[in-house]
Structure formats: structure tokens, C-alpha cells
Amino acid sequence: MFEGLLQPMHLIVILFIALLVFGPSKLSELGKGMGQGIKNFKDAVNEKPASADAAPVVKNDSTPTA
């Protein structure tokens, strides 16, 4: 039923229509956002859970005033 649906010519037409609808700048922003979303998802999946016994690291950037 759907054989031959994603042929190269079909993909070129779809990309051309997307370019017309969104424009070049918006299309690059969409691609960048999708890439960052995929990267964040992969990082979250590969992240090892922190143990409950480990103390959280607190960073103190304040300087004493004299």
C-alpha cells in the first residue's frame, strides 16, 4: 500500500514545500532545536542515576566582604 512512498523525488518536493512554508531562517532554527532535543534525550537516557548516599556538591561563589 505504501511501497515507494519515500522516493528521493518525493523527499525533494517535501523539503521544497517546507522551505517555502517556513523560510530558510526558521527551517535552520527548527533543525537546530530538533538536534538539541535529540542530544538532550540521549544524554538523559545514558545518564547514570546518582546514588542516594552521595552528598550533593555545593558551589559557593560568594566572596567575603570586609
Residue frames as qw, qx, qy, qz and C-alpha x, y, z in Angstrom:
[[0.000, 0.885, 0.466, 0.000, 0.00, 0.00, 0.00],
 [0.144, -0.965, 0.100, 0.196, 2.80, 2.45, 0.89],
 [0.777, -0.100, 0.339, 0.521, 5.65, 1.00, -1.14],
 [0.462, 0.382, 0.286, 0.747, 7.70, 3.66, -2.87],
 [0.173, -0.914, -0.366, 0.001, 6.33, 6.43, -0.65],
 [0.333, -0.869, 0.170, 0.324, 9.69, 7.97, 0.30],
 [0.774, 0.382, 0.209, 0.459, 11.46, 8.06, -3.02],
 [0.462, -0.213, -0.001, 0.861, 14.19, 10.69, -3.48],
 [0.020, 0.379, 0.381, 0.843, 11.99, 12.89, -5.69],
 [0.450, -0.709, -0.499, -0.213, 9.23, 12.86, -3.06],
 [0.599, -0.533, -0.252, 0.542, 11.69, 13.90, -0.36],
 [0.319, 0.042, 0.175, 0.930, 12.97, 16.78, -2.52],
 [0.199, -0.565, -0.460, -0.656, 9.41, 18.01, -3.07],
 [0.574, -0.688, -0.435, 0.084, 8.66, 17.78, 0.67],
 [0.548, -0.345, -0.099, 0.755, 11.84, 19.73, 1.52],
 [0.150, 0.266, 0.316, 0.898, 10.98, 22.38, -1.08],
 [0.362, -0.677, -0.477, -0.427, 7.47, 22.84, 0.34],
 [0.624, -0.611, -0.325, 0.363, 8.88, 23.05, 3.90],
 [0.441, -0.093, 0.068, 0.890, 11.35, 25.70, 2.69],
 [0.058, -0.460, -0.398, -0.792, 8.53, 27.72, 1.16],
 [0.509, -0.695, -0.469, -0.194, 6.32, 27.47, 4.24],
 [0.652, -0.651, -0.184, 0.341, 8.90, 28.14, 6.96],
 [0.218, 0.943, -0.221, 0.117, 11.64, 30.04, 5.17],
 [0.710, 0.368, -0.488, 0.349, 15.38, 29.38, 5.40],
 [0.003, -0.490, 0.552, -0.675, 16.00, 31.01, 8.79],
 [0.721, -0.271, 0.280, -0.573, 13.08, 29.33, 10.54],
 [0.950, 0.152, -0.254, -0.095, 13.95, 25.98, 8.96],
 [0.516, 0.410, -0.589, 0.469, 17.50, 26.16, 10.34],
 [0.313, -0.407, 0.488, -0.706, 16.13, 27.06, 13.79],
 [0.898, -0.099, 0.034, -0.427, 13.79, 24.08, 13.65],
 [0.850, 0.277, -0.421, 0.150, 16.66, 21.79, 12.71],
 [0.206, 0.465, -0.592, 0.626, 18.84, 23.16, 15.49],
 [0.564, -0.329, 0.352, -0.671, 16.06, 22.72, 18.03],
 [0.961, 0.023, -0.136, -0.238, 15.42, 19.15, 16.93],
 [0.672, 0.385, -0.528, 0.347, 19.12, 18.35, 17.16],
 [0.069, -0.435, 0.569, -0.694, 19.36, 19.76, 20.67],
 [0.776, -0.211, 0.167, -0.571, 16.26, 17.84, 21.72],
 [0.939, 0.151, -0.309, -0.020, 17.67, 14.57, 20.42],
 [0.438, 0.434, -0.581, 0.531, 21.02, 15.26, 22.14],
 [0.355, -0.396, 0.460, -0.711, 19.31, 16.04, 25.46],
 [0.912, -0.086, -0.019, -0.400, 17.21, 12.89, 25.16],
 [0.830, 0.266, -0.448, 0.200, 20.28, 10.73, 24.51],
 [0.165, 0.455, -0.576, 0.658, 22.10, 12.33, 27.44],
 [0.599, -0.318, 0.316, -0.664, 19.14, 11.69, 29.74],
 [0.962, 0.029, -0.172, -0.212, 18.86, 8.07, 28.65],
 [0.753, 0.305, -0.454, 0.365, 22.59, 7.41, 29.11],
 [0.137, -0.642, 0.417, -0.629, 22.82, 9.26, 32.43],
 [0.528, -0.113, -0.806, 0.240, 23.55, 7.00, 35.37],
 [0.474, -0.778, -0.270, -0.313, 21.37, 7.59, 38.42],
 [0.088, 0.593, -0.543, 0.588, 23.20, 9.22, 41.33],
 [0.507, -0.220, -0.798, 0.241, 23.41, 7.16, 44.48],
 [0.412, -0.804, -0.308, -0.297, 21.30, 8.27, 47.43],
 [0.732, -0.519, -0.151, 0.415, 24.33, 8.18, 49.76],
 [0.523, 0.221, 0.091, 0.818, 26.35, 10.72, 47.80],
 [0.123, -0.700, -0.316, 0.628, 26.28, 14.24, 49.19],
 [0.454, 0.821, 0.285, 0.198, 25.31, 16.95, 46.72],
 [0.558, 0.004, 0.018, 0.830, 28.11, 19.25, 45.63],
 [0.027, -0.937, -0.320, 0.141, 27.50, 22.86, 46.64],
 [0.553, 0.318, 0.078, 0.766, 29.42, 25.55, 44.83],
 [0.253, -0.852, -0.287, 0.358, 29.95, 28.74, 46.80],
 [0.531, 0.485, 0.181, 0.671, 30.95, 31.67, 44.59],
 [0.208, -0.950, -0.141, -0.188, 30.37, 34.42, 47.14],
 [0.539, 0.321, -0.374, 0.683, 33.36, 36.38, 48.36],
 [0.429, -0.633, -0.488, 0.421, 33.57, 37.66, 51.92],
 [0.130, 0.835, 0.097, 0.526, 33.15, 41.39, 52.32],
 [0.612, -0.314, -0.375, 0.621, 35.45, 43.18, 54.72]]
